[in-house]
Amino acid sequence: TTRVHWAYPSGPAEPWNPSRNVAEMLTQIPGYRTRGLNAMTISLQGGSQRPFYSGNAAADPNWPIISAFTSDGSLKTAYLTRFNQIIEACDMNSLVVILTLFYFGQDHRLSNQSAIESGVDNVVDWVTGNLAGSPNVGNPYTNVVLEIANEANIHYDHAILQASNVATLVTRARNRALGYGVILPTSVSMGGNVLPTGSIVAASSYILLHGNSTTVNQAQAMVD
């Protein structure tokens, strides 16, 4: 896992602790805002994993599990507790949270398309304050927008999360939120210097563009 690369100052003998990581992050959020940041991304399935995912995680029994979802799409309580702290701290500091649901290299942790759809439903219920047992029941988050999948054109095991199909989940999330009377901005990203598909643009509330491995001129051309 990646934890061996991020030893605490006291040395690698000190066990990695997700609650400590969150607590230390919370102390930095006011500084992010002071320096001009107005949004940050947090992900229910982590970020770029090491070694970089190349499409073989499902066949690797030693591949790290980094997922707030169980195999049926339910959300893990410990994750919700930590994410709630981050979202509320961002709200207190006027930061928007871009909440990523699925990340390549981890989507296979959910057993099938039905589990993916249930995962989307559960996240919408949570964000809108309607998920039983979540820390914010009755108190919807007002500073959260959703990113259904990070870089949908890269290595997703479930077809529903791939670029040609994922727009259906964007629509699903937005419609479920509207059923609660909530407008929940939702989108999907593609890899660096790749424009979203027409179906993604049509379904999305906002457009996410990735600038990794992209020159300034290329980034400007994407916006144009």
C-alpha positions as CSV (number, residue, x, y, z in Angstrom):
1,T,0.0,0.0,0.0
2,T,1.0,3.7,-0.2
3,R,1.2,4.1,3.6
4,V,4.9,2.9,3.6
5,H,5.8,6.0,1.5
6,W,4.3,8.5,4.0
7,A,6.1,7.8,7.3
8,Y,5.3,10.0,10.3
9,P,8.2,12.2,11.6
10,S,8.7,9.7,14.4
11,G,9.6,7.1,11.9
12,P,8.1,4.1,10.1
13,A,7.7,2.2,13.4
14,E,4.7,4.4,14.2
15,P,1.6,2.7,12.7
16,W,-0.2,4.7,10.0
17,N,-3.5,6.1,11.3
18,P,-6.2,7.5,9.0
19,S,-7.8,9.4,11.9
20,R,-4.5,11.1,12.6
21,N,-4.1,11.9,8.9
22,V,-7.5,13.6,8.8
23,A,-6.9,15.5,12.1
24,E,-3.6,16.9,10.7
25,M,-5.3,17.8,7.4
26,L,-8.0,19.7,9.2
27,T,-5.5,22.0,10.7
28,Q,-4.3,23.0,7.2
29,I,-7.7,23.8,5.7
30,P,-7.9,27.4,6.9
31,G,-4.5,28.0,5.3
32,Y,-5.7,26.6,2.0
33,R,-8.5,29.1,1.9
34,T,-6.2,32.0,3.0
35,R,-4.0,31.2,0.1
36,G,-6.8,31.4,-2.4
37,L,-8.0,27.8,-2.8
38,N,-11.7,27.6,-3.1
39,A,-12.3,23.9,-3.8
40,M,-10.7,20.6,-3.0
41,T,-11.2,17.0,-4.1
42,I,-11.7,14.1,-1.7
43,S,-12.3,10.6,-3.0
44,L,-14.2,7.6,-1.6
45,Q,-11.7,5.3,-3.4
46,G,-8.5,7.1,-2.9
47,G,-6.3,8.6,-5.6
48,S,-3.3,7.6,-7.7
49,Q,-2.1,4.3,-6.3
50,R,1.4,2.9,-6.2
51,P,2.5,1.2,-8.3
52,F,0.4,3.1,-10.8
53,Y,-2.7,1.1,-11.8
54,S,-2.4,-0.5,-15.2
55,G,-5.5,-2.7,-15.3
56,N,-4.6,-5.8,-13.3
57,A,-5.8,-5.0,-9.8
58,A,-8.6,-7.5,-9.8
59,A,-6.0,-10.3,-10.4
60,D,-3.6,-9.1,-7.7
61,P,-4.5,-10.4,-4.2
62,N,-2.0,-8.0,-2.7
63,W,-3.5,-4.9,-4.3
64,P,-4.4,-2.4,-1.5
65,I,-8.1,-1.9,-0.6
66,I,-8.9,1.8,-0.6
67,S,-12.6,2.0,-0.7
68,A,-15.4,3.6,1.4
69,F,-17.8,1.1,-0.3
70,T,-18.5,-2.5,0.7
71,S,-19.0,-5.0,-2.1
72,D,-22.8,-4.3,-2.3
73,G,-22.4,-0.5,-2.5
74,S,-23.0,0.2,1.2
75,L,-20.9,2.9,2.8
76,K,-18.5,2.2,5.6
77,T,-19.3,4.1,8.8
78,A,-15.6,4.8,9.7
79,Y,-15.1,6.5,6.3
80,L,-18.3,8.5,6.7
81,T,-17.2,9.8,10.1
82,R,-13.8,11.0,8.7
83,F,-15.3,12.5,5.5
84,N,-18.0,14.3,7.6
85,Q,-15.2,16.0,9.5
86,I,-13.5,17.2,6.3
87,I,-16.7,18.3,4.6
88,E,-17.7,20.4,7.6
89,A,-14.3,21.9,8.0
90,C,-14.3,22.9,4.4
91,D,-17.8,24.4,4.8
92,M,-16.6,26.5,7.7
93,N,-13.8,27.8,5.6
94,S,-15.9,28.5,2.5
95,L,-14.4,25.7,0.4
96,V,-16.3,23.5,-2.1
97,V,-15.7,19.8,-1.8
98,I,-15.6,17.8,-5.1
99,L,-16.5,14.4,-3.8
100,T,-15.2,11.6,-6.1
101,L,-17.1,8.3,-5.8
102,F,-15.2,5.8,-7.9
103,Y,-11.5,5.5,-8.9
104,F,-9.9,3.1,-11.3
105,G,-8.0,0.3,-9.6
106,Q,-10.7,0.1,-6.9
107,D,-14.1,-0.1,-8.7
108,H,-13.8,-3.9,-8.8
109,R,-14.3,-3.9,-5.0
110,L,-18.0,-3.5,-5.8
111,S,-19.4,-6.8,-7.0
112,N,-21.5,-5.8,-10.0
113,Q,-23.4,-3.0,-11.8
114,S,-26.2,-3.2,-9.3
115,A,-23.7,-2.5,-6.5
116,I,-22.3,0.5,-8.4
117,E,-25.8,1.9,-8.7
118,S,-26.6,1.3,-5.1
119,G,-23.3,3.0,-4.2
120,V,-24.4,6.1,-6.2
121,D,-27.8,6.0,-4.5
122,N,-26.2,5.7,-1.0
123,V,-23.8,8.6,-1.6
124,V,-26.7,10.9,-2.8
125,D,-28.7,9.9,0.3
126,W,-25.7,10.6,2.5
127,V,-24.9,14.0,0.9
128,T,-28.5,15.1,1.0
129,G,-28.9,14.1,4.7
130,N,-31.1,11.1,4.1
131,L,-28.8,8.1,4.8
132,A,-29.8,6.3,8.0
133,G,-26.9,6.1,10.5
134,S,-24.7,8.8,8.8
135,P,-23.3,11.6,10.8
136,N,-25.3,14.3,9.0
137,V,-28.8,12.8,9.0
138,G,-31.3,15.6,8.5
139,N,-28.5,18.1,7.6
140,P,-27.6,18.0,3.9
141,Y,-24.2,19.2,2.9
142,T,-24.5,22.5,0.9
143,N,-20.8,22.7,-0.2
144,V,-20.5,19.3,-2.0
145,V,-20.5,18.5,-5.7
146,L,-20.1,15.0,-7.1
147,E,-17.7,13.5,-9.5
148,I,-19.1,10.0,-10.3
149,A,-15.8,8.7,-11.7
150,N,-12.3,10.1,-11.9
151,E,-10.9,9.8,-15.4
152,A,-13.6,7.6,-16.8
153,N,-11.6,6.8,-20.0
154,I,-9.0,4.9,-18.0
155,H,-9.0,1.2,-16.8
156,Y,-12.5,0.8,-15.2
157,D,-13.6,-2.8,-14.7
158,H,-17.3,-2.1,-14.5
159,A,-18.7,-1.1,-17.9
160,I,-21.2,1.3,-16.3
161,L,-18.2,3.5,-15.1
162,Q,-16.5,3.6,-18.5
163,A,-16.7,6.8,-20.6
164,S,-19.3,5.5,-23.0
165,N,-21.8,4.6,-20.3
166,V,-21.1,6.7,-17.1
167,A,-23.5,9.5,-18.1
168,T,-26.3,7.3,-17.0
169,L,-25.0,7.4,-13.4
170,V,-24.7,11.2,-13.6
171,T,-28.4,11.4,-14.5
172,R,-29.2,8.8,-11.8
173,A,-27.5,10.9,-9.1
174,R,-29.0,14.2,-10.1
175,N,-32.5,12.7,-10.3
176,R,-32.3,11.0,-7.0
177,A,-31.2,14.2,-5.3
178,L,-34.0,16.1,-7.0
179,G,-36.4,13.6,-5.5
180,Y,-35.3,15.0,-2.1
181,G,-35.7,18.5,-3.4
182,V,-32.0,19.0,-3.7
183,I,-30.0,20.3,-6.7
184,L,-26.7,18.3,-6.5
185,P,-24.2,19.3,-9.1
186,T,-22.7,16.1,-10.6
187,S,-20.1,15.4,-13.3
188,V,-17.4,13.0,-14.5
189,S,-13.8,13.7,-15.4
190,M,-11.6,12.4,-18.2
191,G,-7.8,12.1,-18.3
192,G,-5.4,14.9,-19.0
193,N,-6.0,16.7,-22.3
194,V,-9.1,14.6,-23.0
195,L,-12.5,16.3,-23.5
196,P,-15.6,14.7,-21.9
197,T,-17.9,12.9,-24.3
198,G,-21.0,14.5,-25.6
199,S,-23.2,12.3,-23.4
200,I,-21.2,13.3,-20.3
201,V,-21.5,17.0,-21.2
202,A,-25.2,16.6,-21.8
203,A,-25.8,14.8,-18.5
204,S,-23.5,16.9,-16.3
205,S,-24.2,20.0,-14.1
206,Y,-20.7,21.3,-14.6
207,I,-17.6,20.3,-16.6
208,L,-14.4,18.9,-15.1
209,L,-11.2,19.2,-17.1
210,H,-7.9,17.6,-16.1
211,G,-4.7,19.4,-16.8
212,N,-2.2,16.6,-15.9
213,S,0.4,16.0,-18.7
214,T,-1.1,19.0,-20.5
215,T,0.7,22.2,-21.7
216,V,-0.7,25.6,-21.0
217,N,-1.8,26.0,-24.6
218,Q,-3.5,22.6,-24.6
219,A,-5.3,23.4,-21.4
220,Q,-6.5,26.7,-22.9
221,A,-7.7,24.8,-26.0
222,M,-9.7,22.4,-23.9
223,V,-11.5,25.3,-22.2
224,D,-12.1,27.1,-25.5
